[in-house]
Amino acid sequence: KKAELNIYDIAKATGVSRGTVSRAFNGRSDISEKTRKKILSYAKKLNYLPNTNAHGLAKGKTECIGLVIPDITNPYLSELAGAIDITARAEGMSTIVSLTHNTPELQLKNLLRLASGQVDGIIITPCETHESIEQINLINSKVPVVSLKYHDKLECDTVMGDDKEGVRMIIEHLLSIGRRNISFLAVNGQDWTLEERNKSYLSTLHSNKIKTNKIISIDYSDNLEEIDAKIANAVSEIMKKNCENTDAIFAFDDIIALSTVKALEELGLNIPADVAVAGFDNIRLASFAKLPLTTTSVDYSEIANFAINILMNRLTNPSKQQTRHIKITPKLFIRKSSSSH
């Protein structure tokens, strides 16, 4: 039986070291383009590809990070995933993306698969349930996990924007332009986040001596057409029940806010003259929409930098660090949906 080619054979045939061959396949910058092309061309001719599993086992690591998120239809999640991948690659790490579709059962399946030798660490935007906490704490005992949502029972590191401060900024802004009847259009299925944003919404109104508040929740869906219809019904309910008074709607996120704008326009209302609208997350669509959206968010690259740095430090010094919980102060972006300027 003919022996399989290995990295040493390629090194010997091309007259370079094994390390140089490894750098060529790993896309490292500390190798000339001429040498890289020579190595890759020879490998292609011999139909050779490196055994990445063997490479990982030999080094005791995979050089991969698992990224577990609910879905990629939500622009916030896809933009954040892109920022994390770019930051990971700068550290010489690849990312493996797994989708949970917001179901704890699928989340557990993905986490177990990733933690069984596929990745060195995991970054997760978790399902916001009690089951999820137990799952993440279990996996964190095997490989380091960084959660992009906080819960006081999580035992892993966490990194996220300061939702409480973000909501306060939005509500204070709406109050500053004279709005006094601000409804909150929320979404079920994200319990930890909703609780934090709901508390901040109510406390900000209370601290400004505003008694009128209205919270309507819609059920989560990753089907954009389905959620659009639910938002239209919710907006119609808000305006019919409180038609003369509602002068602003704060939406749980930018996707809901953009659909809210559409629903209000279909009801014949002028934005922001009749009703101001604000969202959350500052997705790209927020600034490029026909009616640019007022919103608040932390820079995606800032979240990515903190998450990757914490994970890399964990991998380097697994037992020498305390658990970190980082909340990043968001920025407010005031646009035409709440301002005529």
Secondary structure as the mmCIF struct_conf table of DSSP 4:
data_model
#
loop_
_struct_conf.conf_type_id
_struct_conf.id
_struct_conf.beg_label_comp_id
_struct_conf.beg_label_asym_id
_struct_conf.beg_label_seq_id
_struct_conf.end_label_comp_id
_struct_conf.end_label_asym_id
_struct_conf.end_label_seq_id
HELX_LH_PP_P HELX_LH_PP_P1 LYS A 2 LEU A 5
HELX_RH_AL_P HELX_RH_AL_P1 ILE A 7 THR A 14
TURN_TY1_P TURN_TY1_P1 GLY A 15 GLY A 15
BEND BEND1 VAL A 16 VAL A 16
HELX_RH_AL_P HELX_RH_AL_P2 ARG A 18 PHE A 25
TURN_TY1_P TURN_TY1_P2 ASN A 26 GLY A 27
BEND BEND2 SER A 29 ILE A 31
HELX_RH_AL_P HELX_RH_AL_P3 GLU A 33 LYS A 45
TURN_TY1_P TURN_TY1_P3 LEU A 46 ASN A 47
HELX_RH_AL_P HELX_RH_AL_P4 THR A 52 LYS A 59
TURN_TY1_P TURN_TY1_P4 GLY A 60 GLY A 60
BEND BEND3 GLU A 63 GLU A 63
STRN STRN1 CYS A 64 ILE A 69
BEND BEND4 PRO A 70 PRO A 70
BEND BEND5 ILE A 72 ASN A 74
HELX_RH_AL_P HELX_RH_AL_P5 PRO A 75 ALA A 90
TURN_TY1_P TURN_TY1_P5 GLU A 91 GLY A 92
STRN STRN2 SER A 94 LEU A 99
TURN_TY1_P TURN_TY1_P6 HIS A 101 ASN A 102
HELX_RH_AL_P HELX_RH_AL_P6 PRO A 104 ARG A 113
HELX_RH_PI_P HELX_RH_PI_P1 LEU A 114 GLN A 118
BEND BEND6 ASP A 120 ASP A 120
STRN STRN3 GLY A 121 ILE A 124
BEND BEND7 THR A 129 THR A 129
HELX_RH_AL_P HELX_RH_AL_P7 HIS A 130 ASN A 140
TURN_TY1_P TURN_TY1_P7 SER A 141 LYS A 142
BEND BEND8 VAL A 143 VAL A 143
STRN STRN4 VAL A 145 SER A 147
BEND BEND9 LEU A 148 LYS A 149
TURN_TY1_P TURN_TY1_P8 ASP A 152 LYS A 153
BEND BEND10 CYS A 156 CYS A 156
STRN STRN5 ASP A 157 GLY A 161
HELX_RH_AL_P HELX_RH_AL_P8 ASP A 163 SER A 176
TURN_TY1_P TURN_TY1_P9 ILE A 177 GLY A 178
STRN STRN6 ILE A 182 VAL A 187
TURN_TY1_P TURN_TY1_P10 ASN A 188 GLY A 189
HELX_RH_AL_P HELX_RH_AL_P9 ASP A 191 SER A 207
TURN_TY1_P TURN_TY1_P11 ASN A 208 LYS A 209
STRN STRN7 LYS A 214 ILE A 218
BEND BEND11 ASP A 222 ASP A 222
HELX_RH_AL_P HELX_RH_AL_P10 LEU A 224 LYS A 241
TURN_TY1_P TURN_TY1_P12 ASN A 242 ASN A 245
STRN STRN8 ALA A 248 ALA A 251
BEND BEND12 PHE A 252 ASP A 253
HELX_RH_AL_P HELX_RH_AL_P11 ASP A 254 GLU A 266
TURN_TY1_P TURN_TY1_P13 LEU A 267 GLY A 268
TURN_TY1_P TURN_TY1_P14 ILE A 271 ASP A 274
STRN STRN9 ALA A 276 ALA A 278
BEND BEND13 PHE A 280 ASP A 281
HELX_RH_AL_P HELX_RH_AL_P12 ARG A 284 PHE A 288
BEND BEND14 ALA A 289 LEU A 291
HELX_LH_PP_P HELX_LH_PP_P2 PRO A 292 LEU A 293
STRN STRN10 THR A 294 THR A 294
STRN STRN11 THR A 295 SER A 297
HELX_RH_AL_P HELX_RH_AL_P13 TYR A 300 THR A 316
BEND BEND15 ASN A 317 ASN A 317
TURN_TY1_P TURN_TY1_P15 PRO A 318 SER A 319
BEND BEND16 LYS A 320 LYS A 320
STRN STRN12 HIS A 325 ILE A 328
HELX_LH_PP_P HELX_LH_PP_P3 THR A 329 PRO A 330
STRN STRN13 LYS A 331 PHE A 333
TURN_TY1_P TURN_TY1_P16 LYS A 336 SER A 338
#
